[in-house]
Amino acid sequence: MLASFLTRAMRALAASLFLALAGCATLPATPPADRVESRAPTDTGDTRIGRGATRLAAPHAGLNGVRALLDAREAFVARYLLALGADRSIDVQTYIWRSDTSGNLLAEALWDAAERGVRVRVLLDDANTSGLDDMIAALDAHPHIEVRLFNPFANRTWRLGDLAVDFGRVNRRMHNKAFVVDNQAAVVGGRNVGDEYLGADTPVAFTDLDVMAIGPVVPEVSSVFDRYWNSASAWPAAALLAPPPQGTLEATRRRWAEHRQRAEAVRYLEAVRKLPLLAQMMAGTLPLDWVAARVVSDDPAKVLQAGGRHGSPLLPALEEAFGNARHELQLVSPYFVPGRGGTDKLLAITARGVEVSVLTNSLAATDVGPVYSGYARYRQELLRGGVRIFELKPAAAPPGTDDDDVRRGSFGGSTGGSSSASLHAKTFAADRSRVFVGSFNIDPRSIALNTEMGLVLESPALAGLLADAFRDTIPRDAYEVRLEGSQVVWMDRTAQGELRHTRTPETGVLRTLWMGLLSLLPIEWLL
């Protein structure tokens, strides 16, 4: 009788699910025909930021002035001050925008810029906008703000419907991050908009890296933005969301004002006011590294293609820039799943006598456990072939620390008032001369499913900073993974001496066993 009851129940559940899915909305093949194309302005040399950039660049013809934003709070200040200084345009492209302390402050800054007559374009990947439709609609309702959603979900309240009936499409995402003001200054890198990325109080802080740039590379960044903004996957928010109800705009402004008065926002703003970057940007004395630079990016049509990297120039460009390293190669990737092809390439590079070092998340530090299982599948082979591997420890300095390495946001440390750290930076350096900063992870998702972008900089200063971190701070802030016979061990350098772990540190037995099970499943293509 129980078996019969369960059978009937399962049939009823399946029928209900079928009816629910049958009623799911589906996305039309193309955006609305009345969608208007637009592009970044080109005559912006007379803007405040344009005049400042021209003055700074005068002695450095043809080069780009760049500033590495290691400190998470500096990454917020750069975006915030650029928005405050905008005269003509602000273009924002991001994978995640949180409605939290830093996210609300930046949203309010965009609104205030629009109130001054600045044209604001915001391109959000739609994977992480659940619960934000009201705020998006409110922003989009401003006459000088337009929001577009990349590869959007047709079902706004029950996204499981899209995952069930349209998984092949919605599984492909826009991972790019760029913040461009007046087509004169840009921030590009790995950070999304949210407290865990921008140094506000959070339980977990992401160690990350952005670059602020002025010079000829900025129009290249704008060109990439325009290509995505006008692509077939960028849908006007107004075509997907209901108009905001009466009073929503005023309520949104009140919510921003109330949020600014909260204790966490007050602490955050007080902390960022003390940053040297703030005074330097305000005074026009910001020290910059003057270098050759170029943008590398995927084609937005990548998310519409069934085949991996076909038509996407980013991966071949990275292989050309870093695959020919002659002496040393450093790779930082939070989600490191090299796959068969990547493993073979790294082993071939080490076979030429190049010292290859990798920093990724430990199992205790990662925010996506299954990715660790994909990486562990190749770990022994890489170690045996001579690749040095470091896994970031989850420990971070406590709130209010004065540790300079942590305050600066070193490649092995956390920032902000968090209790633990997780690596999120994606950067590679070759021969202390060339460095990539962007959104690209060394994993199948970045290669085949998502779109990515970043900057390749001919910068001995920044490349040397990464190389020095692998020599000095990373061995302290990460476990060095070694191979003793067939046994993987984790070396932990502490103030009390070197400790040796024979199983994944700071991780319970059940989670370790679960990762082992996941490594046996055919899910690598999703990671």
N, C-alpha and C positions, 0 to 999 in steps of 0.2 A: 504493500500500500504506500509506504514511504517513497519507494522508487517511482511508483506511478505518479504520486503527487509532485515529486521533484521534476519528473519529465514534463508534466503539464505546466509547472511553473516556469521551467526553462523555455518551453515553447511560447508561453505568454510573454516572457521577457524579450525573447527574440522578435516576436511580432510587434511589440511596442517599440523596440529599438528600430525595426525596419520602418514603421510608420513615422517615427520621429525623424529618421534620416531622410525618408522620402519627402518630408516637408522642409528640409533644409534649403536655404537659399544657396545658389551657386553664383560664382563671379562670371559676368559676361566676358567674352573673349578679349575685348578691348575697352579702354577707358572711354568716357563719354566723348562724343564727337565735338562738343563745344569746349573741351579743355583747351586752354590757351597756352601756347609755348612761350617761354620767357628765358632770358639769358642774363648773365652777370653784366653790369654796366662796365664800360671800358674807359670812359672819360672821368676818372676819379682822382687824377693827380692833384686836384685843387681841394680835396677833402682834408680834414685835419690829419687823419692817419696817413693820407697820401703825401702831404707836405712833410710830415715827420719822416716817413720812409725814404722820400727823395733826399732829404738832408743827410740821413744816416748812410745811404748807399752811395753818395757822391764819390767818396774816395775808393769805392770797390766796384768798379764798372763790371757788369755782367755776372756778378756773384750775388748770392743770397745771404741775408743775415738771419741766422737761426739761433734759437735759444732752447736748450733741452729743458723740459719741464718734468724733472724727477719728483719734485715735491707735489703731492696731490693738491694741496691748497694753492700752490702757485698755478697749477693747471686751471683751477677755478678762477683765480684772479685774472689770468690772461684772457679767458673768455668774457668775464664780467666787464673788465675795463674796455676791451675792444667793443663790446656792445654799447657801453656808455659813450664811447667816442665815435660811433657810427654816424655818418652824415647821409649816405646814399642807400646802402644795402647791407643786409646780413643774411647769409646763407648757412643753414645748419643741416648737417646730415649725420644721423646717428642710429645705432641699433637699439639703444635703450634710453628712455628719458623717464626718470622716477619723479613722482610727485612727493618729494621730501624736501629737506632744508635747502640743499644746493639746487635741486631741480626747480623748486618754486622761485628761488631768488633769480635764477637765470630766465625763467619764463616771464617773470615780472620785468626784467631788464629788456627782454625782447618787446614786450608790450609798450614799455616806456619809449623805446626807440621808435616803434610804429606811431606812437602819439606825436613824435617830433617830425613825422613824415617819412621816416626811413622805410624802404620796402623790405619786408622780412619774408623769407621763404624757409619753411621747415619741412624736411623730408625725413620721416620716421619709418623705420622698418615696423611692420604691424605685428610682429610676433609677441611683443611685450607691452602692448598698449591696452591690455584688458583692464577695465575700470577707469580708463582715462578719456573715454569718448566725450564726456561733458567738458573737460578742460580743453581738449582738442577743438571741439566745436566752438567753444568760447573764443579761443585764440583765432580760429579761422574766420570768425564773424567780424573781426576787426578789418576795416577797409584796406589797411596796409599790410596785413598778414595773410599769407596763404599757407595752409598745411596740406601736404600730400602724404599718403600712406603707401609704402612700397610693398608690392605683392600682398594685398590686404586679404583678411578673412571676410568672407561674405556674411557669415553669421556673427553678429556683434555680441550677442549675449550667450550663445552656446557654441563655443569654438570647437568643441569636440566634434560637431557635425562636419566642419571642414576637414578636420584630421581624419575622420572616418571615410569621407567620400572624395576628398581631394588631397590626400596626403602627399602625393608626388609633387604637387605644386607648392603647398604651404610649408613643406619641409625645406624649401630652398629660400635663403634669407639674404638680406643686404646687411653686411657686417661693417661697412665703411663708417669712418668717423672723420668729420671735417667741420670746421667752424671758420667761415670766411667773412671778413668785414670790408666793405667798399672795394672789393677786389684788390686790396692793398696789403692785407695781413691775414694770415691763416694759422689755425692750430690743427695739426693732423697727428694722429697717433692711435693709441689703443683704448683710451678712456671713453666710456659712455658718460651720460649725464646722470649722476646719482651720488648719494652720500658715500657709498662704499668706494667709489672711484675718485671722488674729489675731496676727501679728507675730512668730512664731518664725522660726528660721533656715530659709530656703528659697531655692532659686535664683531664684524669681520671687515678688514680694510684690504683693498687690492693694491699690490705693488705694481705700478704701471709707468708708462712713459709716453709723453707727447712731445712734439716739437712746435714751437711758434716760429713762423717764418715771414720775412718780407723779401721782396725782390721778384725776379722773373718767374720763379716757380709758382707764385701765387695765382697768376692767371691760368696756369696749368691745373691747379686744384679747382679753380672755378669752372674750367672746361669740363672736368670730370663731374662736378656737381651738376652742371647743365645737362650733361648727357644722361645722368640718372633722373633728373627732374623731368625731363621731356621724354623719358623712355616709356615703353608700353606697360611697364609694371608700376608706374607711379600714378596713383589715383587721387584726384582731389577729394579731400575729406568731406566736402559738402555733398559729393555724390554718394557717399556711404553712410553718413551720419545725419540724424534728424537735426533741424535747426535748433539752436539752444533755446530753451523756454524763456519766457519773459522774466527778466531779472537775473539771468544767469551771469551776464557780464559783470554786473555790479556785485553779485555774490562772489564771483571769482576774484575780483579786486579786493573785496573785504577779507576773503580767505588768505590771500597773499599778505595783506597787512597784518592780520592776526598771526600768521605763521612767522612773520618777521619778529614779532614780539616774544615768541617762545624762547625759553631759556637756552635750548640747543642752538637756535638761530643766533641769539645774542652772543653766545660763546664763540660760535663759528665766525661771525663777522668781526669780532674783536681779535680773534687769532689771525685772520687774513689781513687785517689792517696793519699788523706788526711785520708783515713780510717785506723784505727789502725790494722784492719785485714790484710791489705796489708803488713805492716812492720812485723807483727807477723808471717805471713806465710813465708815471705822471710827470717826471722831470725831463724825460727824453734822454736819459743817460744809461739806458739798459745796455750792458755789454753783450755783443753778439759775435758769433763765430761766422766769418764770411767764407762761404764755400760754394762749390758747384753742387747743384741738386736737380733731381728730376722726379716726377711723379710716376709711379707704376700702379696700374689699376686693372681690375677686371672690367669687361664689357657688361653693362646691366642685362643684356640679353642672355647672359649665362644662366639665369634662373629659369629661362624658357627652354633651354636646350636639354635634351636627354643625355648627351654625352659630356662627361667631365670637363676637361679644360679646353675643349674645342672653341676657338674664337676668343680665348681669354689670354691676353699677353702677359699677365702679372707673373705667373709661375716661370715661364721661360726667361723673363727679365731678371727675376731673382736668381735663377740658376746661372745666368750669364754673369751677374754681378758678384756672386759669392761662391759659385761652384769651382771657380778657377783660383781660389785662395792658394798662396804658395807657401805660407809659413804657419799661419794660425787662423782658426775660424771659431767664433763664439756664437752660439745660438741660444736665445732665450725664448721659450714658448711654453705657456701655461698648460696648453693642451697638446702634448707632444705624442703623436701617433705616426711615426715615420712611414709605416707600411713597408711592403716588400721593396718597392722602388726607391723610397727614401733611404731605407737601411742600406741597400746596395750602393747608393751614391755616397753616403757618409763613409762607408767602409772603403770605397775606392779613393776617397779624398785622404783618409788616414794612411792608406797604402802608399800614397805619394810622399809620405813623411810630414804631412800637415798635422799640427796639433788641433784636434777638434774637441771642443768643450760644449756641453749642453746643460742649461738650467731649466728645470721644469718643476711642477708641484709634487711634493710628497703626497702619499695617500691621505695623511692627516691634514694637509693644507688644501687639497683640491676641493673645488665646489662642484665638480662633476665626476663622481666616482667611476662611472663606466669608462671614461677616457683613460684613467690610470690603468685599467685592465688591458686596454688596447696597447698602451705603451709598454707594459710589462712583458708582453709577448715578444718584443724585440730587444729587451734590455740585455740579456746575457750575450746575445750575438754582437751587439754594439760594443759592450765592454771587452769581449774577447778580441774584437778587431782594433782595440786601442782608443775608442771614444771615451772621453771622461764625462761622467754624468753626475750632476748634482741635483738633489731634490730639496726644495725650499722647506724649512721647518715652519710649523704653524705658529710658533711663539712669536710675539711681538712685544715691543716696549709698552709699558702701562701708560694710561693717559697722563699727559703733562710731562712726559719724559724730556730730558735735556740732551739725550743722545744725539749728536750731530748727524750720524749716519742715518738714523731713523727720521730725524726732522727733514733731512734733505731728500728722503725717499730713495735710499740707495737700492741697487738692483736686488739686494738680499734682505731688505728691511721693509717695515710697514710705515704708514703715515697716519696722522690723525689720532683720535682717541679710541682705538679699537683694542680688543682683547686677543685677537689672532690675525694672522696675515695669510693672504692667498695671492700667488703670483698671477698677474694679468697682462704684463708687458709682453709685446712681441717685437723683438729686435735682434738683428744679426750684425756681426762685425767681421771684417776680413782684413788681416794683415795690418791692423792698427791704422787703416787709412780710409776705409769705406764702411758705412753703416746704413742699415734699413730701420726705419721706425714706422710702424703702421698697425694694421688690424689682422695681418696674416698669421695664422697658427700653422705649425707643421703638422697637419692632420688631414684626413680625407675630406672633412667637411669644408675646410678652407679651399682645398684643391678642387673639389668636384661639385659642391652643393651651394656654398655661399659666395657672395661677391665680396671682394676685399680691395684695399688700397693702402698706399703708404708712400713715403719719400725715401729715395736712395740718396745719401749725402756723402760727398767726398770730404769727410771731416776727420782728420787724424785726432782732433781733440775729443770728439764724442766716441769714435771707435776705440781710442786709447782708454777712455773712461770705462768702457765696458770690459776691455781686456784687463785693466787694473782691478776691476771688481772681481773678476774670476780669480785673480791672484790673491786679493786681500780680503774683501768682505764676504764674498760668496762662500768660501770654505768655512767661515764662522757661522753664517746664517743659514746654511743648507747642509744636509747630509751628503757626503761624497759616497757614491755607490761604487763598490768594488766587487770583483769576482775572485773568490778563493777556491780554486778548483771548479766545481760546479755549484758552489754555494754563493749566493748573493749576500753581501754584508753592507751595512750602512755605518760609515765612520762619522762620529759626532764629536766635533772639536768644541770643548767647553772650557770654562775658566779653570776647572779642576783637572783638565787633561783630556785625552782622546778616549772616547767610549766606542765600543764595537757592538752593533746590534745585528743579530742573525735573523730577525724578522722585521717586517715593516714597523718603524718606530711610532709610538704614540697612537697605535691603532689596535682595536680589539680583535680577538681571534675570529669572531664571526664575520666582521667586515673584511678581513683578509681572505677568509675562505670564500666569501661572496665574490670578491674581485677575481679570485682564481676561477670560479665557475663562469663568470662573465667572459673571461679571456678565452673560454672554449666555444663561446657562441659566435655565430656568423654575423656580428653586428658592427664590424669595423667600419663599414662604409657609412654608417650613421654618425660616427664619432667626430 
